[in-house]
């Protein structure tokens, strides 16, 4: 069993608006507004807009002014400087308390924005006056909506959960009263004053934070950050000036680290917009188990076991709840190994709710595809990392190529765990600080040294392990300068990384990702294909290459018609002998199966060769018919209403390698609905319609006549083999009467009889012997467009530069021109293609003996249900994309009435006999035979009205190509 994903094929490059949201760390979609006062909140959206502006702080001389762009992305207001890295902020509009237009000199359009925390920013709009007026109008509308939603009232309650509020509170001396280890002096007082607020914190508040607080200079960092936050905003209103980036590179204080992580990453906006969501999610899924929850339980005690918090049930319980909550929110991704390392690390500094939202930002936006089942994001970035090493460190790259060392052997764990599992935590968290502040490019800038001495993979791993272990040591232990001796290897690593590799930008990484994405997707798909084939319980009579072709067709069908999400199998009371439970697997529905079968079976698609004087092309459509639906449920042996890859392989194995008799039996069982070994009359009619569907585009009348003869022989043989009691009905006057109608569930035709009827016809025998199995082809289908040599210059250029949508428009346009000039021609490609000439079906002798024919002719009334009639009303119009068997059935009926299997060429002898003409001895000897024939013809008279006969005659006059158009 296996799961097959087409997510990689569905990848789309982010749009300009999405890139803007990612840059400003905004939630991907607006959160639905809560209801206020029992009424629905406003749902109208404010148009997005950006405008050139100059940003200044409200405090004179505190910061320089920066030119950039101001963005209105309701319900947020954002700004970025021209270099997109010096100054940046993202403000929820609900934190804005007042907007004033400053009374400046003529020609200057400036706004003053007062924030909830008392801060003020001044924005000078440098665009034209009409543009500035429009921006102000949109800003006013967006602020009104936020006021009506009640979000402005929620700000004060939310910020109480942030440590920065306690840190800079005017009535608190946290910055001055905090010890080096992060504990507060007031905590040791006998009667400490109650705190004004309770902020969110992680396990470090109870189990202490990693590292020596004195060496980490926690108190100094707290004072520096307190000064910055007082003048540049905090939590929801943080303004990121160059000093902010420098402070992050120095290191975040332990108590503030969690809040700054969520502020810099943007997860704070998701927590702010979804109050109580985390608790409700856990409550709604309490007691729920899945494959993800089972995997989580296996990894809980392997998540940073050296930290004291995860040696207690409190830490393990918090980690379990965060990971399970994310798996419930994102069931498609669920849980992947290495997520436990990230969650365990951030829980040291953040509460469960904070960690939950930060984990979502990490997995969905900052590290997309890293923790997917295929890990395509990680593999892609490994390829990008190797490319950057080749560009920036060519000597190391060439040396690794010479000694055949795989860089990804060591770098893959770095990227997956953000270096947390590769180096001491105090240094890894410094890298994580920079990661959240400057983005994923930080992962590509960190580098090692002494790599030119590496000789193999093992040597490389040991060297990197030793280097990471020594990061706390002095980088210059032999220096005479004490300041140089105080510089650690980690500090030198960061300095070299940000200085020497500053050329690595976000745009460069995005460009490299686009460059290698196709290569990585192809590699992952090839591996998934091999895994799916290897996990099959049985290949049947296929080899691995043929099973791979089946997988290719299935994958292509899933890309066109994606199946429903993979679900767990239904619970079972029985447990397999080996004790293992059935794992989830990908199953396709009927729509996907129809497309899959059109890739495999020639009769499951409608192919039209279209010529219009400008081009020649092949248009293909997926056929729809009851026969395909019947085949879908026939292969669904587990009765789940969906097919797995194993079902498809086993189903095709049951038909593609059959001989004549096995194909006849397979076709019979396919139409035997109740599996009792008999076909009813209705099932015989359905089987005949399946024949007509398969042969619908064949040239000539050979197959049409074969189906006509099949129906005639099947009905007369089936009627002849009915129980005797149902055939003998004598009335009171001694004359035979009509038997009661045969019940719909009456066994009518068994396998032996069906086999005999098929073998009596040369065309059907050939079909079951070779054509049926040969119609399933596992070779890759050619492209819909013909080769350039057949399409001409115009067709060649068009196939090179045109998109699919433009191709359809162009094809419609050229077809109309072709019809106008009389050069439009459509030819349906036959699915069997054995007969290429217009051949008349050969006459066949009856399968019944003369005595059996006499019995049948004397008991079956003219209106017997074994004869097919043509409805006098107009046939229903078939669907545009569906195949309708009615024209074929009517044509078969007409052919049956025109040429009966019991007809004798000299049928006019009966009239001559009435006129008293002399007959020779041979003719007189055949009187009994002629009487039987006449009786049979009378019994099987069509019973058509004159209108019915006119309809049948009109169908007979259709030219062969007309049957191809519905």
LOVOMI-273846 format. One line per field, with one value per residue (C-alpha): x, y, z; residue number from 1. Coordinates in steps of 0.02 Angstrom, whole numbers. Each point is the difference from the previous one (the first is absolute). Layout:
N
x	[X	...]
y	[Y	...]
z	[Z	...]
resi	[NUM	...]
***
This chain:
966
x	[0	58	-55	22	9	-11	33	167	-80	-129	132	-25	120	-64	-83	59	-131	52	184	-48	-93	149	120	-104	-37	-187	-124	-36	-187	-106	-76	-192	-59	-86	-181	-43	-165	-83	23	115	156	39	70	45	182	101	103	186	112	180	70	171	34	134	-5	51	-19	-100	152	116	179	-34	15	35	-139	-12	-79	-98	-175	-151	-120	-182	-41	-156	-5	186	107	180	155	166	148	66	137	-132	113	39	-172	-158	-159	-167	-141	-175	-120	-85	156	-22	-93	3	49	28	53	139	-17	164	57	-73	43	28	-130	41	-95	28	-49	-23	14	-81	164	23	126	-15	62	-6	-22	28	-92	108	-117	-119	-142	-140	97	27	-184	-50	119	-69	-178	40	90	-150	-118	114	10	-191	-16	124	-98	-163	77	51	182	61	-72	95	173	21	-51	116	157	-11	63	161	153	52	-146	62	177	-30	-146	19	-54	120	188	22	150	91	-63	43	148	125	-89	-162	-90	-79	63	-177	-34	105	-89	-107	-154	27	-125	-121	44	-107	-1	40	105	25	162	78	72	156	-94	-16	149	120	68	150	171	85	-95	156	98	-152	-10	-187	-15	91	-107	-159	51	43	-165	-99	70	-37	-178	-48	38	-35	-157	-22	-93	-141	77	185	95	151	142	183	35	-129	96	163	-76	-69	173	72	-130	-173	-26	-78	-163	-28	54	-168	-95	129	-5	-186	11	138	-80	-175	-81	-54	-125	-77	-13	-76	-129	-50	-25	-43	24	137	-98	-158	96	66	-172	-85	128	17	31	22	137	82	160	74	-42	79	160	0	-4	152	104	-52	139	130	-27	144	7	149	-110	-76	-172	-19	47	-165	-179	-40	122	-48	-185	24	101	-132	-143	90	48	-172	-88	101	-34	-186	4	102	-46	77	171	-34	165	176	158	104	-159	18	173	-65	-152	104	123	-128	-101	148	-33	-185	-167	-97	-111	147	96	-150	-16	188	8	-131	97	159	-75	-113	96	179	46	-128	11	132	-115	-110	1	114	108	11	37	151	67	-24	96	139	20	-3	129	117	-21	44	152	57	-23	71	124	59	156	-101	-126	136	86	-163	-26	175	-19	-185	-70	-186	-28	-180	60	37	-105	-167	-14	54	-145	-130	36	62	169	-82	52	172	76	-21	-171	63	84	-139	-126	109	-15	-187	-9	80	-108	-161	68	82	-88	52	155	88	3	102	125	62	161	145	186	145	-108	140	72	-158	29	-168	-175	47	146	-113	-131	130	82	-163	-48	165	-14	-176	55	141	-107	12	190	107	30	172	64	182	-34	79	-154	-127	-142	53	13	-178	-68	-75	-2	-188	15	130	-112	-144	114	73	-169	-89	148	72	-162	-113	-11	-123	-169	-180	-20	151	-70	-170	84	102	-155	-90	153	11	-183	-32	152	-51	-181	56	116	-135	-130	120	33	-187	-33	129	-68	-179	47	107	-142	-125	-59	7	49	-102	68	74	184	60	18	-180	-60	96	-98	-161	64	41	-177	-73	109	-47	-184	20	80	-151	-134	74	-71	-73	124	77	-106	25	-74	-165	19	2	-42	129	187	122	108	157	-85	20	-145	-43	83	-83	20	-48	-162	-78	-182	-99	50	185	-25	-83	152	118	-89	5	190	-1	-147	-24	-191	-9	42	-70	139	-40	122	-48	59	-52	122	115	50	-31	-21	-69	-135	-28	-141	-33	-146	-142	-106	-80	128	141	-100	-33	186	40	-110	54	180	-51	15	0	-164	65	-61	179	148	179	155	-6	-181	50	148	-103	-145	108	90	-169	-31	162	76	-157	-27	-162	-99	63	-52	-173	-19	68	-123	-143	45	14	-184	-61	-60	-53	141	-119	77	-146	-44	-177	-80	37	182	10	-65	129	136	-55	11	176	44	-73	98	165	-34	-76	137	44	-1	-137	-143	100	-10	-176	-58	92	-95	-163	33	54	-165	-101	91	6	-186	-55	117	-48	-186	29	85	-137	-87	-131	-140	23	-5	-161	-157	-161	-163	-176	-26	158	97	168	-6	132	110	11	143	168	49	142	106	-34	165	5	174	140	186	0	-139	81	164	-91	-86	164	95	-133	52	168	12	-39	114	143	-43	11	150	116	-85	-68	166	92	-112	86	169	130	112	6	-131	62	-33	-163	89	69	182	62	25	-186	-57	91	95	-148	-37	182	11	-166	48	156	-66	-185	-80	-138	-137	62	11	-184	-47	111	-69	-178	45	87	-143	-126	108	20	-188	-21	122	-61	160	-55	3	-17	47	-27	143	-65	45	22	46	-2	-118	53	-125	-188	-45	-172	-27	-7	-162	3	-101	-112	69	-164	-48	-160	-97	55	-46	-174	-23	53	-105	-157	14	75	-126	37	24	130	120	145	-25	63	-112	33	-89	-109	38	154	152	64	142	160	113	139	139	-90	-23	-181	-32	-173	53	102	-143	-122	120	21	-188	-18	136	-85	-167	82	102	-60	109	-143	-41	9	41	-153	-128	-121	-37	-145	-96	34	-64	-166	-18	4	168	78	134	136	33	142	-110	-143	121	47	-178	19	159	-82	-147	116	90	-164	-62	161	-3	-179	42	146	-88	58	-173	53	-124	23	79	122	48	33	117	91	17	70	132	53	36	130	174	138	82	-166	1	154	-89	-120]
y	[0	176	179	97	189	123	153	32	12	121	123	177	143	129	152	177	23	-161	50	165	-94	-114	147	88	-164	18	-142	-78	31	120	-80	3	141	-44	46	151	37	-149	73	-50	103	94	-112	128	1	158	15	-23	146	56	175	83	71	61	-72	97	-34	121	29	132	-57	-180	-77	55	13	-140	6	-151	-64	-3	-147	-13	-186	1	-31	44	151	-37	96	-49	111	10	-128	-113	-41	158	42	-102	-12	-87	75	-70	143	-39	69	172	119	162	58	184	97	119	183	9	120	-4	-150	-118	-131	-76	-112	-26	-171	-18	-180	-82	-3	188	-10	111	-18	131	-51	125	-54	50	-51	112	82	-107	-159	59	43	-172	-85	101	-43	-187	14	86	-138	-137	82	13	-186	-44	111	-85	-172	41	-45	162	-53	-165	80	37	-173	-81	100	-56	-170	82	13	166	87	-54	43	184	33	167	-79	-146	-10	-165	57	57	-140	-151	-110	-69	-169	81	-13	154	68	29	-188	-30	126	-69	95	49	119	-80	26	109	-123	-179	-20	-158	-93	-167	-144	104	98	-161	-104	145	48	-84	77	105	165	93	-53	38	176	-11	157	107	-66	36	181	26	-74	98	161	-49	-60	160	107	-120	-89	-178	-162	49	171	-39	111	-92	126	-48	-2	-140	-113	36	-42	-163	-48	32	-118	12	-6	-162	70	108	-130	-86	162	65	-163	14	187	-15	-153	73	-141	129	67	-173	-21	172	-33	-172	13	-166	-99	-112	-52	-31	-106	-112	-12	-47	-137	-69	-187	-5	-112	-10	-55	170	-15	-173	66	146	-117	-92	159	92	-68	24	189	91	-129	88	150	-16	54	-153	-116	43	-36	186	28	-161	42	175	-68	-133	126	121	-134	-82	167	39	-173	28	172	-58	-184	-6	34	-77	-35	-25	-44	153	98	-65	79	170	-7	-55	143	139	-65	44	185	4	-56	-140	120	104	-156	-66	155	15	-182	35	149	-105	-147	97	159	7	-180	-57	-184	-37	-112	-68	-190	21	134	86	170	-68	-93	155	110	-130	17	190	-9	-105	126	145	-93	-25	185	73	-135	-80	-76	-94	-56	-66	-89	-84	-55	-75	-101	-41	79	39	170	-45	-139	133	147	-90	-9	182	59	-118	47	178	-56	-43	-182	39	125	52	74	170	24	-80	119	147	-64	-22	182	56	-121	79	175	-14	-149	-170	71	-15	-189	20	124	-105	-90	-101	-2	-124	-90	-21	-142	-106	-169	-89	19	-66	119	143	-42	-17	163	97	-81	50	175	27	-67	129	151	67	1	150	31	74	-84	49	185	128	110	-51	65	-115	-147	37	-25	-175	-108	21	189	-14	-120	124	144	-91	-67	168	95	-118	-78	152	-24	-142	85	-57	34	-108	-144	14	2	-155	-89	33	-62	-169	-32	-104	-108	-34	-37	-126	-83	-13	-65	-133	-56	0	-104	-130	-6	-21	-143	-81	10	-92	-162	-86	49	-139	-37	174	41	154	102	-34	40	163	42	-29	116	134	-5	4	147	97	-31	58	161	36	-60	0	-137	35	18	-159	-68	-137	-170	-44	-85	-189	-127	-119	24	-72	-147	107	124	147	114	60	165	143	-5	108	-49	80	33	-29	162	-33	-180	55	104	-138	-127	121	-6	-191	-60	63	-16	106	161	91	49	111	46	177	83	177	55	85	-142	-181	-49	-135	49	-124	-9	-121	-115	-27	-157	-125	-128	104	23	-186	-35	121	-92	-170	40	70	-167	77	93	170	100	44	-89	-15	-25	-184	-13	73	-117	-153	54	25	-163	-87	52	43	-175	-101	-120	-20	-100	103	163	-68	-52	169	97	-113	23	188	7	-131	119	-122	-125	-148	-67	60	155	65	74	176	-47	-72	166	93	-114	39	186	-26	-80	149	121	-88	-11	173	71	-154	14	-89	-110	-154	32	70	-157	-108	82	-22	-185	-18	72	-110	-160	40	33	-148	-118	71	-18	-177	-49	67	-131	-99	51	179	-44	-105	101	-72	95	-70	-8	-102	142	56	160	127	-49	119	125	-61	76	124	-107	-162	-91	8	-32	-97	6	-152	70	171	-80	-98	156	97	-140	-11	173	27	185	-26	-149	104	140	-111	-95	147	170	16	-30	101	151	21	78	47	97	188	92	125	184	65	106	-84	15	161	-86	-35	165	120	157	83	-152	-16	182	-14	-155	90	167	-24	-35	-127	130	91	-163	-35	173	-18	-173	64	146	-108	-126	136	61	-180	-24	161	-50	-181	-80	-50	-187	-107	-184	-108	-117	-179	-83	-174	38	-179	37	145	-26	10	-184	-74	-123	-179	-98	-137	-158	-12	-85	-91	-166	-7	-83	134	136	-77	1	179	59	-81	73	173	137	141	121	-108	98	-82	114	179	140	177	134	109	153	104	-72	99	118	-73	100	94	-96	-165	-144	-48	-177	40	37	-160	-102	71	-38	-176	-23	61	-119	-141	35	15	-159	-139	-150	-117	84	-103	84	-75	61	46	-185	10	119	-109	-149	88	32	-186	0	-169	-49	-126	-139	91	150	-106	-88	165	52	-45	101	151	-12	7	151	91	-35	65	158	33	-29	119	132	166	60	175	131	94	143	-120	-72	173	36	-164	33	174	-74	-122	142	82	-1	-86	161	66	-131	83	164	11]
z	[0	-32	-3	-160	7	-143	109	-82	-171	67	61	-59	16	126	-74	30	136	86	-5	83	137	28	9	133	94	-23	20	-171	5	103	152	6	112	163	28	104	88	-84	-172	-140	-13	-159	-135	-132	-53	-20	-157	20	-40	18	-9	8	172	122	176	156	185	104	112	-68	-29	51	-173	-176	-129	-128	-172	-54	-36	111	-28	48	11	108	143	4	-39	-52	-51	-78	-42	-177	34	81	149	98	69	2	101	-3	103	26	-34	165	90	-82	114	-98	-174	-29	-152	48	-45	-94	-132	-174	-106	148	42	171	120	185	69	188	61	150	99	-15	-140	-153	-177	-136	-181	-141	-158	-148	-141	-95	94	-77	42	179	19	-62	121	146	-50	-3	166	78	-63	66	172	7	-36	138	120	-44	20	178	-28	78	167	-6	-7	184	53	-124	42	181	-61	-64	112	-80	85	170	-50	-39	115	88	166	-14	17	-87	-100	157	112	-107	44	-122	-3	-54	168	80	164	60	-13	156	110	137	-55	-182	-75	-122	-181	-105	-144	-40	-156	-101	28	-36	98	35	133	101	-54	-39	-167	-84	28	134	19	52	-152	-110	79	25	105	-128	-140	98	27	-184	-57	128	-68	-179	34	91	-152	-145	54	58	-40	-120	-39	-11	-123	-70	-22	-34	187	20	-119	89	169	-70	-64	173	72	75	189	59	67	-155	-127	-20	-27	-123	-98	-27	-35	-129	-84	-3	99	129	-126	-20	188	14	-135	68	188	82	-161	71	154	-102	-125	138	78	-163	-36	175	-3	-188	-68	-170	-82	44	185	5	-79	121	149	-66	-12	160	109	-137	-4	86	140	78	49	172	-58	-111	142	83	-49	-11	-142	-90	15	-70	-146	-34	-3	-118	-125	4	-20	-155	-73	27	-81	-149	-27	-174	75	169	85	-65	94	48	39	177	13	-56	114	150	-29	-16	150	111	-36	-49	66	-86	-96	-58	-52	-96	-110	-23	-55	-131	-68	-4	-93	-118	-43	62	-39	-130	-44	133	102	-140	-25	-152	88	-169	78	92	-152	-107	121	10	-188	17	140	-108	-141	116	66	-180	-34	161	54	-162	79	131	-132	-115	145	51	-180	-5	160	-37	158	5	78	41	116	131	-59	-5	192	10	-104	75	180	-27	72	167	-11	-72	121	182	31	57	-169	-100	78	-55	-179	23	59	-163	-99	61	-22	-172	-76	-69	-86	170	-22	-159	75	146	-47	74	-23	-27	-129	-126	105	-13	-84	20	70	171	15	-52	132	138	-48	4	165	79	-70	68	168	10	-45	177	0	-41	-183	38	157	-32	-27	116	-10	133	-107	-143	120	57	-174	-13	-153	-11	-3	-136	-95	2	-47	-150	-53	-2	-72	-130	-56	0	-187	35	-5	7	-186	-39	101	-85	-169	41	64	-162	-95	87	42	-156	31	180	-46	-131	125	134	-122	-63	178	40	-154	47	177	-58	-117	135	128	-111	79	-169	-176	-78	-172	-20	17	94	-158	-51	176	-16	-157	96	137	-129	-70	175	51	-156	33	181	-60	-112	122	177	112	172	144	66	141	127	-47	84	168	-3	135	-69	21	-126	55	5	117	-119	-42	-173	-42	-94	-188	-147	-86	-154	-37	-158	-86	23	-54	-162	-44	53	-109	-147	16	-3	-107	-178	8	160	-94	-150	-119	-146	-138	-48	-161	-44	-136	126	114	38	181	112	123	140	125	141	-41	122	-3	117	-56	78	160	6	-21	142	124	-69	47	170	87	175	-35	57	-148	-47	-79	62	-105	46	-61	-168	-22	48	-110	-153	35	-9	-181	-89	2	-34	-143	-97	128	148	-84	-37	182	60	-108	60	184	-24	-49	123	132	136	-39	-14	-162	-109	-97	3	-155	61	27	-176	-67	108	-66	-179	38	65	-167	-91	110	-34	-188	-19	-112	-102	-190	-96	62	49	187	-9	-90	127	143	-95	-26	182	63	-118	46	185	12	-101	88	170	-39	-60	161	113	109	-95	117	-53	-185	-5	28	-79	11	22	-188	-19	-79	71	100	41	147	147	-10	62	168	-7	118	-95	-43	-187	-71	82	-37	-113	-107	-7	-54	-136	-66	-6	-86	-134	-64	-83	48	185	9	-69	122	153	-62	-32	-15	177	86	-132	30	169	-39	129	-117	39	-100	-129	21	-67	-129	-155	-45	-80	-169	-9	69	-115	46	84	106	52	56	89	99	59	61	37	168	23	13	-154	-95	31	-63	-152	-39	7	-112	-132	4	-40	-144	-61	0	-97	-138	-1	62	175	25	154	1	153	36	25	164	-74	-180	-66	-144	-110	-141	-9	16	14	142	-56	16	131	23	152	153	26	-74	-108	141	124	-125	-20	188	13	-146	67	175	-14	-40	-121	145	86	108	-92	-148	1	-57	-54	98	-109	104	-28	88	148	-38	73	109	-85	83	25	-118	-40	-64	-71	-180	-2	75	-128	-142	65	7	-178	-58	93	-86	-169	6	114	32	-53	-166	-161	-164	-92	125	-144	-31	124	-115	-151	99	29	-188	-35	-89	-35	123	-27	124	89	34	65	116	81	44	183	16	-82	117	151	-72	-34	175	75	-104	49	182	-11	-102	60	44	-55	-46	-162	95	83	-169	-70	148	-28	-188	36	115	-136	-120	117	-80	100	59	65	136	72	39	146]
resi	[1	2	3	4	5	6	7	8	9	10	11	12	13	14	15	16	17	18	19	20	21	22	23	24	25	26	27	28	29	30	31	32	33	34	35	36	37	38	39	40	41	42	43	44	45	46	47	48	49	50	51	52	53	54	55	56	57	58	59	60	61	62	63	64	65	66	67	68	69	70	71	72	73	74	75	76	77	78	79	80	81	82	83	84	85	86	87	88	89	90	91	92	93	94	95	96	97	98	99	100	101	102	103	104	105	106	107	108	109	110	111	112	113	114	115	116	117	118	119	120	121	122	123	124	125	126	127	128	129	130	131	132	133	134	135	136	137	138	139	140	141	142	143	144	145	146	147	148	149	150	151	152	153	154	155	156	157	158	159	160	161	162	163	164	165	166	167	168	169	170	171	172	173	174	175	176	177	178	179	180	181	182	183	184	185	186	187	188	189	190	191	192	193	194	195	196	197	198	199	200	201	202	203	204	205	206	207	208	209	210	211	212	213	214	215	216	217	218	219	220	221	222	223	224	225	226	227	228	229	230	231	232	233	234	235	236	237	238	239	240	241	242	243	244	245	246	247	248	249	250	251	252	253	254	255	256	257	258	259	260	261	262	263	264	265	266	267	268	269	270	271	272	273	274	275	276	277	278	279	280	281	282	283	284	285	286	287	288	289	290	291	292	293	294	295	296	297	298	299	300	301	302	303	304	305	306	307	308	309	310	311	312	313	314	315	316	317	318	319	320	321	322	323	324	325	326	327	328	329	330	331	332	333	334	335	336	337	338	339	340	341	342	343	344	345	346	347	348	349	350	351	352	353	354	355	356	357	358	359	360	361	362	363	364	365	366	367	368	369	370	371	372	373	374	375	376	377	378	379	380	381	382	383	384	385	386	387	388	389	390	391	392	393	394	395	396	397	398	399	400	401	402	403	404	405	406	407	408	409	410	411	412	413	414	415	416	417	418	419	420	421	422	423	424	425	426	427	428	429	430	431	432	433	434	435	436	437	438	439	440	441	442	443	444	445	446	447	448	449	450	451	452	453	454	455	456	457	458	459	460	461	462	463	464	465	466	467	468	469	470	471	472	473	474	475	476	477	478	479	480	481	482	483	484	485	486	487	488	489	490	491	492	493	494	495	496	497	498	499	500	501	502	503	504	505	506	507	508	509	510	511	512	513	514	515	516	517	518	519	520	521	522	523	524	525	526	527	528	529	530	531	532	533	534	535	536	537	538	539	540	541	542	543	544	545	546	547	548	549	550	551	552	553	554	555	556	557	558	559	560	561	562	563	564	565	566	567	568	569	570	571	572	573	574	575	576	577	578	579	580	581	582	583	584	585	586	587	588	589	590	591	592	593	594	595	596	597	598	599	600	601	602	603	604	605	606	607	608	609	610	611	612	613	614	615	616	617	618	619	620	621	622	623	624	625	626	627	628	629	630	631	632	633	634	635	636	637	638	639	640	641	642	643	644	645	646	647	648	649	650	651	652	653	654	655	656	657	658	659	660	661	662	663	664	665	666	667	668	669	670	671	672	673	674	675	676	677	678	679	680	681	682	683	684	685	686	687	688	689	690	691	692	693	694	695	696	697	698	699	700	701	702	703	704	705	706	707	708	709	710	711	712	713	714	715	716	717	718	719	720	721	722	723	724	725	726	727	728	729	730	731	732	733	734	735	736	737	738	739	740	741	742	743	744	745	746	747	748	749	750	751	752	753	754	755	756	757	758	759	760	761	762	763	764	765	766	767	768	769	770	771	772	773	774	775	776	777	778	779	780	781	782	783	784	785	786	787	788	789	790	791	792	793	794	795	796	797	798	799	800	801	802	803	804	805	806	807	808	809	810	811	812	813	814	815	816	817	818	819	820	821	822	823	824	825	826	827	828	829	830	831	832	833	834	835	836	837	838	839	840	841	842	843	844	845	846	847	848	849	850	851	852	853	854	855	856	857	858	859	860	861	862	863	864	865	866	867	868	869	870	871	872	873	874	875	876	877	878	879	880	881	882	883	884	885	886	887	888	889	890	891	892	893	894	895	896	897	898	899	900	901	902	903	904	905	906	907	908	909	910	911	912	913	914	915	916	917	918	919	920	921	922	923	924	925	926	927	928	929	930	931	932	933	934	935	936	937	938	939	940	941	942	943	944	945	946	947	948	949	950	951	952	953	954	955	956	957	958	959	960	961	962	963	964	965	966]
***
